[in-house]
Amino acid sequence: MTSPGAKCTLGAMYQNHRDIIRAWPDLEAFADDIGVSANTAKSFRHRASIPWYHWDAAIEGAKARKIKGVSHDVLKGLSPVRRGRGRSKIASLHVA
């Protein structure tokens, strides 16, 4: 139960990128949807991090499979990248 005035969003169903990957029927389906090998997808799951350059494919794959709550905003909000290389690219992604 949520308190009055609390926001409930679809992104709240995911705690990290690993949870997003687990929303797919299996790891191979996720790998196929984003165009990587199963081993690469496994490393994304292990690190709980989907690289930003695979986000568009993950979003399209989620839409095709009717997996709710996968968007640029959610992926960006759950991204473990906080500093160093890659942060400027994530921060500058245009979300339409």
ROSE-4610 file (N, C-alpha, C; in Angstrom, 1 decimal, always signed):
// ROSE-4610
residu = [M/M/M/T/T/T/S/S/S/P/P/P/G/G/G/A/A/A/K/K/K/C/C/C/T/T/T/L/L/L/G/G/G/A/A/A/M/M/M/Y/Y/Y/Q/Q/Q/N/N/N/H/H/H/R/R/R/D/D/D/I/I/I/I/I/I/R/R/R/A/A/A/W/W/W/P/P/P/D/D/D/L/L/L/E/E/E/A/A/A/F/F/F/A/A/A/D/D/D/D/D/D/I/I/I/G/G/G/V/V/V/S/S/S/A/A/A/N/N/N/T/T/T/A/A/A/K/K/K/S/S/S/F/F/F/R/R/R/H/H/H/R/R/R/A/A/A/S/S/S/I/I/I/P/P/P/W/W/W/Y/Y/Y/H/H/H/W/W/W/D/D/D/A/A/A/A/A/A/I/I/I/E/E/E/G/G/G/A/A/A/K/K/K/A/A/A/R/R/R/K/K/K/I/I/I/K/K/K/G/G/G/V/V/V/S/S/S/H/H/H/D/D/D/V/V/V/L/L/L/K/K/K/G/G/G/L/L/L/S/S/S/P/P/P/V/V/V/R/R/R/R/R/R/G/G/G/R/R/R/G/G/G/R/R/R/S/S/S/K/K/K/I/I/I/A/A/A/S/S/S/L/L/L/H/H/H/V/V/V/A/A/A]
num = [1/1/1/2/2/2/3/3/3/4/4/4/5/5/5/6/6/6/7/7/7/8/8/8/9/9/9/10/10/10/11/11/11/12/12/12/13/13/13/14/14/14/15/15/15/16/16/16/17/17/17/18/18/18/19/19/19/20/20/20/21/21/21/22/22/22/23/23/23/24/24/24/25/25/25/26/26/26/27/27/27/28/28/28/29/29/29/30/30/30/31/31/31/32/32/32/33/33/33/34/34/34/35/35/35/36/36/36/37/37/37/38/38/38/39/39/39/40/40/40/41/41/41/42/42/42/43/43/43/44/44/44/45/45/45/46/46/46/47/47/47/48/48/48/49/49/49/50/50/50/51/51/51/52/52/52/53/53/53/54/54/54/55/55/55/56/56/56/57/57/57/58/58/58/59/59/59/60/60/60/61/61/61/62/62/62/63/63/63/64/64/64/65/65/65/66/66/66/67/67/67/68/68/68/69/69/69/70/70/70/71/71/71/72/72/72/73/73/73/74/74/74/75/75/75/76/76/76/77/77/77/78/78/78/79/79/79/80/80/80/81/81/81/82/82/82/83/83/83/84/84/84/85/85/85/86/86/86/87/87/87/88/88/88/89/89/89/90/90/90/91/91/91/92/92/92/93/93/93/94/94/94/95/95/95/96/96/96]
x = [+0.8/+0.0/+0.9/+0.5/+1.3/+0.6/+1.4/+0.9/+0.2/-0.7/-1.4/-0.4/-0.6/+0.3/+1.6/+1.8/+3.0/+2.8/+3.9/+3.9/+4.1/+3.4/+3.6/+3.8/+5.0/+5.4/+5.7/+5.6/+6.0/+7.5/+8.3/+9.8/+10.0/+9.1/+9.3/+9.3/+8.8/+8.9/+10.3/+11.2/+12.6/+13.5/+14.4/+15.3/+16.7/+16.9/+18.2/+18.0/+19.1/+19.0/+18.9/+19.4/+19.2/+17.8/+17.0/+15.5/+14.9/+15.3/+14.8/+15.1/+16.4/+16.8/+15.9/+15.7/+14.9/+13.4/+13.0/+11.6/+11.3/+12.4/+12.3/+12.0/+11.5/+11.2/+12.4/+13.6/+14.8/+16.0/+17.2/+18.3/+18.6/+18.3/+18.5/+17.6/+16.4/+15.4/+15.8/+16.3/+16.9/+18.0/+19.0/+20.2/+19.7/+18.8/+18.3/+17.7/+16.9/+16.2/+17.2/+18.3/+19.2/+20.4/+20.5/+21.5/+22.9/+22.9/+24.2/+24.2/+25.3/+25.4/+24.8/+24.5/+24.0/+25.0/+26.3/+27.4/+27.5/+27.3/+27.3/+26.2/+25.0/+23.8/+24.0/+24.6/+24.9/+25.8/+26.8/+27.6/+26.9/+25.9/+25.1/+24.3/+23.7/+22.9/+23.8/+24.9/+25.8/+26.2/+26.5/+26.9/+25.7/+24.5/+23.3/+23.4/+23.9/+24.1/+23.9/+23.0/+22.8/+23.4/+24.5/+25.1/+24.1/+24.3/+23.4/+23.1/+24.1/+23.9/+23.1/+22.6/+21.7/+20.3/+20.1/+18.8/+17.7/+17.9/+16.9/+16.4/+17.3/+16.9/+16.2/+16.6/+15.9/+14.5/+14.3/+13.0/+12.1/+12.6/+11.8/+11.5/+12.4/+12.2/+11.1/+11.2/+10.2/+8.8/+8.7/+7.4/+6.9/+7.7/+7.3/+6.8/+7.4/+7.0/+6.0/+5.6/+4.6/+5.1/+6.4/+7.0/+6.9/+6.2/+5.9/+7.0/+7.1/+8.0/+9.4/+9.7/+11.1/+11.1/+11.8/+11.9/+13.3/+13.5/+14.8/+14.9/+13.8/+13.8/+14.1/+13.5/+13.7/+15.2/+15.6/+17.0/+18.0/+17.8/+18.7/+18.7/+17.5/+17.4/+18.0/+18.0/+18.6/+20.0/+20.6/+22.0/+23.0/+23.9/+24.9/+26.0/+26.0/+27.1/+26.9/+27.8/+27.6/+28.7/+29.9/+31.0/+31.9/+32.8/+33.8/+33.2/+33.9/+33.5/+32.0/+31.3/+30.0/+28.9/+29.3/+28.3/+27.7/+28.6/+28.2/+27.3/+27.5/+26.6/+25.2/+25.2/+23.9/+23.2/+23.9/+23.3/+22.7/+23.3/+22.9/+21.9/+21.5/+20.6/+19.3/+18.8/+17.6/+16.4/+15.5/+14.4/+13.2/+12.6/+11.4/+10.2]
y = [-1.2/+0.0/+1.2/+2.2/+3.5/+4.6/+5.5/+6.6/+7.6/+8.4/+9.4/+10.3/+10.6/+11.5/+10.8/+9.6/+8.9/+8.6/+8.7/+8.4/+6.9/+6.3/+4.9/+4.9/+4.5/+4.5/+3.1/+2.8/+1.5/+1.3/+2.3/+2.1/+1.6/+1.8/+1.3/-0.2/-0.9/-2.3/-2.9/-2.0/-2.4/-1.7/-2.5/-1.9/-1.6/-2.3/-2.1/-2.7/-2.6/-3.2/-4.7/-5.3/-6.8/-7.2/-6.4/-6.7/-6.5/-5.5/-5.3/-6.5/-7.0/-8.1/-9.4/-9.5/-10.7/-10.6/-9.5/-9.3/-10.1/-10.4/-11.1/-12.6/-13.3/-14.8/-15.5/-15.2/-15.8/-15.0/-15.3/-14.5/-14.5/-15.6/-15.7/-14.7/-14.6/-13.7/-12.3/-11.9/-10.6/-10.3/-11.3/-11.1/-10.9/-11.7/-11.6/-10.3/-9.8/-8.5/-7.3/-7.4/-6.2/-6.5/-7.7/-7.9/-8.3/-9.0/-9.4/-10.9/-11.5/-12.9/-13.1/-14.4/-14.8/-14.5/-14.7/-14.5/-13.0/-12.1/-10.7/-10.3/-10.8/-10.5/-10.9/-12.1/-12.6/-11.7/-11.1/-10.1/-8.9/-8.4/-7.3/-7.6/-8.8/-9.2/-9.2/-9.8/-10.0/-8.6/-7.6/-6.3/-5.4/-5.9/-5.1/-3.8/-3.9/-2.7/-3.0/-2.3/-2.4/-1.2/-1.3/-0.1/+0.8/+2.1/+3.1/+2.8/+2.3/+2.2/+1.0/+0.2/-0.9/-0.5/+0.6/+1.0/+1.1/+1.6/+1.7/+0.3/-0.6/-2.0/-2.7/-2.4/-3.0/-2.4/-1.2/-0.5/-1.1/-1.2/-1.8/-3.3/-4.0/-5.4/-5.6/-4.7/-4.7/-4.4/-3.4/-3.1/-4.3/-4.9/-6.0/-7.2/-7.4/-8.5/-8.0/-6.8/-6.3/-6.3/-6.0/-5.9/-4.4/-4.1/-2.8/-2.1/-0.8/+0.0/+0.1/-0.2/-0.1/+1.1/+2.2/+3.4/+4.1/+5.1/+5.8/+6.4/+6.9/+7.5/+6.4/+5.3/+4.2/+3.7/+3.4/+2.9/+3.9/+5.2/+6.2/+6.3/+6.3/+6.4/+5.2/+4.0/+2.9/+2.6/+3.4/+3.2/+3.3/+2.3/+2.4/+3.3/+3.9/+4.8/+6.1/+6.5/+7.7/+8.7/+8.2/+9.1/+8.5/+9.3/+8.8/+8.7/+7.9/+7.7/+7.2/+7.7/+7.3/+8.2/+8.8/+9.7/+10.8/+11.5/+12.6/+12.1/+11.0/+10.4/+10.1/+9.5/+9.2/+10.5/+11.4/+12.6/+13.4/+13.3/+14.1/+13.4/+12.2/+11.4/+12.3/+12.4/+13.1/+12.2/+12.5/+11.6/+12.3/+11.7/+12.3/+12.0]
z = [+0.0/+0.0/+0.0/-0.8/-0.9/-0.1/+0.3/+1.1/+0.1/+0.6/-0.2/-0.9/-2.1/-2.9/-3.4/-3.1/-3.5/-5.0/-5.8/-7.2/-7.4/-8.3/-8.6/-10.1/-10.5/-12.0/-12.4/-13.7/-14.2/-13.9/-13.9/-13.7/-12.3/-11.3/-10.0/-9.9/-10.9/-10.9/-11.2/-11.6/-11.8/-10.8/-10.2/-9.3/-10.0/-11.1/-11.8/-13.2/-14.0/-15.4/-15.4/-14.3/-14.2/-14.2/-13.5/-13.4/-14.8/-15.5/-16.9/-17.8/-17.7/-18.5/-18.1/-16.9/-16.4/-16.8/-17.3/-17.7/-19.1/-19.8/-21.0/-20.7/-21.7/-21.4/-21.0/-21.6/-21.3/-21.8/-21.4/-21.7/-23.2/-23.9/-25.3/-26.1/-25.6/-26.3/-26.1/-24.9/-24.7/-25.7/-25.7/-26.6/-28.0/-28.5/-29.9/-30.1/-29.2/-29.4/-29.5/-28.7/-28.8/-29.7/-30.3/-31.3/-30.7/-29.6/-29.1/-28.8/-28.5/-28.2/-26.8/-26.5/-25.2/-24.1/-24.5/-23.5/-23.2/-24.2/-23.9/-23.1/-23.4/-22.6/-21.2/-21.0/-19.7/-18.9/-19.5/-18.8/-18.5/-19.3/-19.0/-17.7/-17.7/-16.6/-15.3/-15.4/-14.3/-13.7/-14.6/-14.2/-13.8/-14.1/-14.0/-14.7/-16.0/-16.8/-18.2/-18.9/-20.3/-20.9/-21.7/-22.3/-23.0/-22.9/-23.5/-25.0/-25.7/-27.1/-27.5/-26.5/-26.8/-26.2/-25.7/-25.1/-26.1/-27.3/-28.3/-28.7/-28.9/-29.3/-28.1/-26.9/-25.7/-25.6/-25.8/-25.8/-26.9/-28.1/-29.2/-28.9/-28.4/-28.1/-27.0/-26.0/-24.9/-25.5/-26.4/-27.0/-27.8/-28.5/-29.4/-28.5/-27.3/-26.4/-25.4/-25.5/-24.5/-23.1/-22.9/-21.6/-21.2/-20.2/-19.8/-19.0/-19.1/-18.2/-18.6/-19.9/-20.4/-21.3/-20.8/-21.6/-21.3/-22.1/-21.9/-20.5/-20.0/-18.7/-17.6/-17.7/-16.8/-16.9/-18.1/-18.3/-17.8/-18.0/-17.6/-16.0/-15.5/-14.0/-13.3/-13.9/-13.3/-13.7/-14.5/-15.0/-13.9/-13.8/-12.8/-13.0/-14.3/-14.6/-13.9/-13.0/-12.2/-12.5/-12.9/-13.2/-14.2/-14.7/-15.7/-17.1/-17.9/-19.3/-19.4/-20.4/-20.6/-20.0/-18.9/-18.2/-19.1/-19.8/-20.6/-21.7/-22.2/-23.3/-22.7/-21.5/-20.9/-20.6/-20.0/-19.6/-20.7/-21.9/-23.1/-24.0/-23.6/-24.5/-24.6/-25.8/-26.0/-25.8/-24.9/-24.7/-25.2/-26.3/-26.9/-26.2]
